[in-house]
């Protein structure tokens, strides 16, 4: 006990005098005080930010009480998982599924979100910066039009740790776009393939008034397209088409000029 007492009193200092010797006692601080200054400030819109090939891409439609409505869509390429694809004789499509891995969310995921998918009609170009206000042409034919309740915190299956949404695409599109090119130059390599099939435009629309905004991880290995098919020799086959870092992709973000925001007067 005596040792502790010595240490305690040895460390005690009069902190009330710290810094008093910095300013001489015979000199006053030269300070001025104003209370009549007026500050004029205003808000200015910033240029759109680059959204091409970032870690996460936004997809959704949300009504925020302060910032108003924001809608986000994704443009992305798809790549071959192997060269020289041949689906065999008399190949037929069972299904075509697009998997998109969740990276996070904002808003109420109990709300349904409507997802539409189209085929791109314009190239995604290498070494090109795409921004939130960039757009590309897409074809008018709907490849998917589904309502999904997002489940970003739910593991979809045991084969991957990622949670993802599965979007069924048109079987006619699978047959006409991919199976019909079996063994042909269009499916010989990636260069031929992305020239033939430019990619997807994926848009979202809120079903309710609130909606939600999702971030999609296109770099995750569980983000891909699967073509389930069979032929006269073997049923129940699968061909995978990848996204990943070899693809070009970006998000288009529409704030509707903040016209219906809670602070639209700013």
C-alpha positions as CSV (number, residue, x, y, z in Angstrom):
1,X,0.0,0.0,0.0
2,X,2.9,2.4,0.8
3,X,4.4,1.9,-2.6
4,X,1.1,2.8,-4.4
5,X,0.7,5.9,-2.3
6,X,4.2,7.1,-3.3
7,X,3.6,6.6,-7.0
8,X,0.2,8.4,-6.8
9,X,1.5,11.5,-5.1
10,X,4.7,11.5,-7.2
11,X,2.6,11.8,-10.5
12,X,0.3,14.5,-9.3
13,X,0.7,17.9,-11.0
14,X,-1.0,21.3,-10.8
15,X,-2.6,21.3,-14.2
16,X,-4.1,24.7,-13.5
17,X,-0.8,26.4,-14.5
18,X,-0.2,24.6,-17.8
19,X,0.5,27.1,-20.6
20,X,0.4,30.2,-18.5
21,X,4.0,31.1,-19.3
22,X,3.5,31.2,-23.1
23,X,1.9,34.7,-23.3
24,X,3.8,37.3,-21.3
25,X,1.7,38.9,-18.5
26,X,2.4,42.4,-19.7
27,X,1.1,41.8,-23.3
28,X,-2.6,41.4,-24.3
29,X,-3.8,39.0,-27.0
30,X,-4.6,41.0,-30.1
31,X,-8.1,39.6,-30.9
32,X,-11.0,41.2,-32.7
33,X,-14.6,40.2,-32.6
34,X,-17.3,40.8,-35.3
35,X,-20.9,39.9,-35.3
36,X,-22.0,41.7,-38.5
37,X,-20.5,39.4,-41.1
38,X,-22.9,38.0,-43.6
39,X,-22.2,34.7,-45.4
40,X,-23.9,34.0,-48.8
41,X,-24.0,30.3,-49.8
42,X,-25.7,28.3,-52.4
43,X,-25.8,24.7,-53.6
44,X,-24.4,23.7,-57.0
45,X,-24.8,20.5,-58.9
46,X,-21.6,18.5,-59.4
47,X,-20.6,16.7,-62.5
48,X,-21.7,13.1,-62.8
49,X,-19.3,10.6,-61.2
50,X,-17.7,7.7,-63.1
51,X,-19.5,4.5,-62.5
52,X,-17.7,2.2,-64.9
53,X,-16.0,-1.0,-63.6
54,X,-16.4,0.0,-59.9
55,X,-16.5,-2.6,-57.1
56,X,-20.3,-2.2,-56.6
57,X,-23.0,-1.2,-59.1
58,X,-26.3,0.3,-58.1
59,X,-29.6,-1.2,-59.2
60,X,-33.0,-0.1,-57.8
61,X,-35.6,2.6,-57.4
62,X,-36.1,4.5,-54.1
63,X,-38.0,7.5,-52.9
64,X,-36.1,9.3,-50.2
65,X,-37.9,11.9,-48.1
66,X,-34.9,14.4,-48.5
67,X,-33.3,13.6,-51.8
68,X,-36.4,12.5,-53.7
69,X,-36.5,9.7,-56.2
70,X,-33.4,7.9,-57.4
71,X,-33.4,5.1,-60.0
72,X,-30.4,3.1,-61.0
73,X,-29.8,0.6,-63.9
74,X,-26.8,-1.5,-65.0
75,X,-25.2,-2.0,-68.4
76,X,-22.9,-5.0,-68.6
77,X,-21.1,-7.3,-71.0
78,X,-21.2,-11.1,-70.7
79,X,-18.2,-13.3,-71.6
80,X,-17.6,-16.9,-72.5
81,X,-16.4,-19.3,-69.8
82,X,-14.6,-21.4,-72.5
83,X,-13.8,-21.1,-76.2
84,X,-15.5,-22.9,-79.1
85,X,-18.8,-23.8,-77.5
86,X,-20.8,-26.5,-79.1
87,X,-24.2,-27.5,-77.7
88,X,-24.5,-30.7,-79.7
89,X,-27.1,-31.9,-82.2
90,X,-30.7,-30.9,-81.7
91,X,-29.9,-28.7,-78.7
92,X,-32.9,-27.2,-76.8
93,X,-33.1,-24.7,-74.0
94,X,-34.5,-25.6,-70.6
95,X,-33.9,-22.2,-69.0
96,X,-31.6,-19.1,-69.1
97,X,-30.9,-17.6,-65.7
98,X,-29.0,-14.4,-64.8
99,X,-27.5,-14.4,-61.3
100,X,-26.6,-11.0,-59.7
101,X,-24.8,-11.1,-56.3
102,X,-25.9,-8.6,-53.6
103,X,-23.3,-6.3,-52.2
104,X,-25.6,-4.3,-49.9
105,X,-28.8,-2.3,-49.9
106,X,-30.5,0.9,-48.8
107,X,-34.1,1.2,-47.9
108,X,-36.8,-1.5,-47.2
109,X,-36.0,-4.9,-48.7
110,X,-39.5,-6.1,-47.8
111,X,-40.7,-4.0,-50.8
112,X,-41.0,-5.7,-54.2
113,X,-38.7,-4.4,-57.0
114,X,-39.5,-4.9,-60.6
115,X,-36.6,-6.0,-62.8
116,X,-36.6,-5.7,-66.6
117,X,-33.7,-7.0,-68.8
118,X,-33.0,-6.0,-72.4
119,X,-30.3,-6.8,-74.9
120,X,-27.9,-4.0,-75.7
121,X,-27.8,-2.5,-79.2
122,X,-24.6,-0.5,-78.7
123,X,-21.1,-1.6,-77.8
124,X,-19.5,-1.1,-74.4
125,X,-16.1,0.2,-75.4
126,X,-12.8,-0.6,-73.8
127,X,-10.8,2.3,-72.3
128,X,-13.9,4.4,-72.1
129,X,-15.1,6.2,-68.9
130,X,-18.9,5.8,-68.3
131,X,-20.7,8.1,-65.9
132,X,-23.9,8.0,-63.9
133,X,-25.6,9.9,-66.7
134,X,-24.3,7.8,-69.5
135,X,-26.7,5.8,-71.6
136,X,-26.5,3.2,-74.4
137,X,-29.1,2.0,-76.8
138,X,-30.9,-1.2,-76.1
139,X,-33.3,-3.4,-78.1
140,X,-37.0,-3.1,-77.4
141,X,-37.7,-6.9,-76.8
142,X,-38.1,-7.7,-73.1
143,X,-35.9,-10.6,-72.1
144,X,-37.2,-10.6,-68.5
145,X,-39.9,-8.7,-66.6
146,X,-40.1,-10.0,-63.0
147,X,-41.0,-8.8,-59.5
148,X,-38.5,-9.8,-56.9
149,X,-38.3,-9.3,-53.1
150,X,-34.6,-8.6,-52.5
151,X,-32.9,-10.9,-49.9
152,X,-29.4,-9.5,-49.6
153,X,-28.8,-11.3,-46.3
154,X,-30.1,-14.7,-47.2
155,X,-27.7,-17.3,-48.6
156,X,-29.3,-18.6,-51.8
157,X,-27.7,-22.1,-51.9
158,X,-24.9,-24.1,-50.3
159,X,-22.6,-24.0,-53.3
160,X,-21.6,-20.4,-52.6
161,X,-21.5,-18.0,-49.6
162,X,-22.9,-15.2,-51.7
163,X,-26.5,-14.1,-51.6
164,X,-27.9,-13.3,-55.1
165,X,-31.0,-12.7,-57.1
166,X,-31.9,-15.1,-59.9
167,X,-33.6,-13.5,-63.0
168,X,-35.1,-16.0,-65.5
169,X,-34.6,-14.8,-69.1
170,X,-36.5,-15.7,-72.2
171,X,-36.0,-19.3,-73.5
172,X,-36.7,-18.1,-77.0
173,X,-33.8,-15.7,-76.6
174,X,-31.6,-18.5,-75.3
175,X,-32.4,-20.6,-78.4
176,X,-32.1,-17.9,-81.0
177,X,-29.1,-16.0,-79.6
178,X,-26.9,-18.8,-78.3
179,X,-28.0,-22.3,-79.2
180,X,-28.4,-21.3,-82.9
181,X,-24.7,-20.3,-83.0
182,X,-23.5,-23.7,-81.6
183,X,-20.0,-24.5,-83.1
184,X,-20.0,-21.2,-85.1
185,X,-17.5,-18.3,-85.0
186,X,-19.8,-16.2,-82.7
187,X,-19.0,-18.7,-79.9
188,X,-15.4,-19.3,-80.8
189,X,-13.8,-16.7,-78.5
190,X,-14.5,-13.7,-76.4
191,X,-13.6,-11.2,-79.1
192,X,-16.1,-12.7,-81.5
193,X,-18.7,-13.1,-78.8
194,X,-18.8,-9.6,-77.4
195,X,-18.9,-8.3,-81.0
196,X,-21.9,-10.6,-81.6
197,X,-23.7,-10.1,-78.2
198,X,-23.1,-6.7,-76.7
199,X,-24.5,-7.4,-73.3
200,X,-27.5,-6.6,-71.1
201,X,-29.3,-3.5,-69.9
202,X,-30.9,-4.2,-66.5
203,X,-33.4,-1.7,-65.1
204,X,-35.4,-1.6,-61.9
205,X,-38.7,0.0,-60.9
206,X,-40.2,0.2,-57.4
207,X,-43.5,-1.6,-57.1
208,X,-44.5,0.4,-54.0
209,X,-44.0,4.1,-53.3
210,X,-40.8,3.7,-51.3
211,X,-38.8,1.0,-53.1
212,X,-35.1,0.2,-52.3
213,X,-31.6,0.6,-53.7
214,X,-29.4,-2.4,-54.1
215,X,-25.7,-2.6,-54.7
216,X,-24.7,-5.5,-57.0
217,X,-21.3,-7.1,-57.0
218,X,-20.6,-8.1,-60.6
219,X,-17.0,-9.1,-59.7
220,X,-18.2,-11.9,-57.5
221,X,-17.8,-15.3,-59.1
222,X,-21.4,-16.1,-58.4
223,X,-22.5,-13.3,-60.7
224,X,-23.0,-15.0,-64.1
225,X,-25.5,-16.3,-66.6
226,X,-26.4,-20.0,-66.8
227,X,-27.9,-21.7,-69.9
228,X,-29.5,-25.0,-69.0
229,X,-30.0,-27.1,-72.1
230,X,-30.1,-30.6,-73.5
231,X,-29.6,-32.4,-76.8
232,X,-30.5,-35.7,-78.4
233,X,-27.6,-37.4,-76.7
234,X,-27.8,-35.9,-73.1
235,X,-30.3,-33.9,-71.2
236,X,-29.7,-31.6,-68.2
237,X,-26.5,-29.8,-69.3
238,X,-25.3,-26.4,-68.3
239,X,-23.1,-23.7,-69.9
240,X,-21.9,-20.7,-67.9
241,X,-21.3,-17.2,-69.2
242,X,-19.2,-15.0,-66.9
243,X,-19.2,-11.3,-66.0
244,X,-16.3,-10.5,-63.7
245,X,-13.4,-8.1,-64.2
246,X,-12.9,-9.0,-67.8
247,X,-16.2,-7.3,-68.7
248,X,-17.1,-3.7,-69.1
249,X,-20.0,-2.5,-67.1
250,X,-21.4,0.6,-65.4
251,X,-24.4,2.0,-63.6
252,X,-26.8,4.7,-64.9
253,X,-28.2,6.8,-62.1
254,X,-31.2,9.1,-62.5
255,X,-32.1,11.6,-59.8
256,X,-34.9,13.1,-61.9
257,X,-33.3,16.5,-61.4
258,X,-34.2,16.4,-57.7
259,X,-37.6,17.8,-58.8
260,X,-39.6,15.9,-56.2
261,X,-37.1,16.0,-53.3
262,X,-37.8,17.2,-49.9
263,X,-35.3,20.0,-50.4
264,X,-36.2,20.8,-54.0
265,X,-36.0,24.5,-53.3
266,X,-32.2,24.3,-52.6
